[in-house]
């Protein structure tokens, strides 16, 4: 990869992740950025969700108060150029599975 391919790939990966996550029913705040906050609202839910994602083989971080405002708990996902399309799709599928299990999405 030459130097310009890395930023392009990060952008493409983040766009794919955000789009697919929104398609399955998640709220992702911000636009066009590789840090993708998946909004859950509830602090306990964010913690349990992150634990469930780790059980799926995906390490994500749950953020809640005082790191973010009360009622704005979220899962922080960082997309990189090293992720493949398969990685992105696997992650979205895991989010969908955990989201349905925990009643976050239908």
C-alpha positions in Angstrom: 0.0 0.0 0.0 1.3 3.5 -0.8 0.8 6.3 1.7 -2.5 7.5 0.2 -4.1 4.0 0.3 -4.2 4.0 4.2 -6.5 7.0 4.6 -8.6 5.8 1.7 -9.0 2.4 3.2 -9.8 3.8 6.7 -12.5 6.0 5.1 -13.9 3.1 3.1 -14.0 0.8 6.2 -15.6 3.4 8.5 -18.2 4.2 5.8 -19.0 0.5 5.4 -19.2 -0.1 9.2 -21.4 2.9 9.8 -23.7 2.1 6.9 -24.2 -1.5 7.8 -24.7 -0.7 11.5 -27.4 1.8 10.7 -29.0 -0.7 8.4 -29.4 -3.2 11.2 -30.9 -0.6 13.5 -28.1 1.0 15.6 -27.5 4.7 16.1 -24.0 5.8 15.2 -23.1 9.4 15.9 -20.8 11.5 13.9 -19.9 11.3 10.3 -16.9 10.3 8.2 -14.7 9.3 11.1 -13.0 6.0 12.1 -14.1 6.4 15.7 -17.7 5.1 15.6 -19.7 5.6 18.8 -22.6 3.1 18.9 -25.2 4.8 21.1 -26.9 2.7 23.8 -27.8 5.3 26.4 -27.7 3.0 29.5 -24.3 2.6 31.3 -25.0 -0.9 32.5 -26.1 -2.0 29.0 -23.0 -0.5 27.5 -20.8 -2.6 29.9 -22.8 -5.8 29.4 -22.8 -5.2 25.6 -19.0 -4.8 25.5 -18.6 -8.1 27.6 -20.9 -9.9 25.1 -18.9 -8.6 22.2 -15.7 -9.9 23.8 -17.5 -13.3 24.0 -17.9 -13.0 20.2 -14.2 -12.3 19.8 -14.5 -8.6 19.3 -12.9 -6.1 21.7 -14.8 -2.9 22.1 -15.0 -0.4 24.9 -18.2 0.7 26.7 -18.1 4.4 27.8 -20.5 5.9 30.3 -20.6 8.7 32.9 -18.3 10.5 33.8 -16.5 9.9 30.5 -19.6 10.9 28.6 -22.7 12.7 29.8 -25.3 10.7 31.8 -27.7 9.0 29.4 -25.2 9.0 26.6 -23.5 5.6 27.2 -22.0 4.1 24.1 -19.7 1.5 22.7 -16.6 2.9 21.1 -15.5 1.2 17.9 -12.3 2.2 16.2 -12.0 1.2 12.5 -8.6 1.0 10.9 -7.0 0.3 7.6 -5.9 -3.1 8.8 -9.5 -4.3 9.0 -10.7 -6.3 6.0 -14.2 -6.2 4.6 -14.7 -9.6 6.2 -13.6 -8.1 9.6 -16.1 -5.3 9.2 -19.0 -7.6 8.2 -18.1 -10.1 11.0 -18.2 -7.3 13.5 -21.5 -5.9 12.3 -23.0 -9.5 12.4 -21.7 -9.8 16.0 -23.2 -6.4 16.9 -26.5 -7.5 15.4 -26.5 -10.8 17.3 -25.7 -9.2 20.7 -28.1 -6.3 20.0 -30.9 -8.7 19.4 -30.0 -10.8 22.5 -30.0 -7.7 24.7 -33.1 -6.1 23.1 -31.3 -3.1 21.6 -32.5 -3.9 18.1 -35.2 -6.0 16.6 
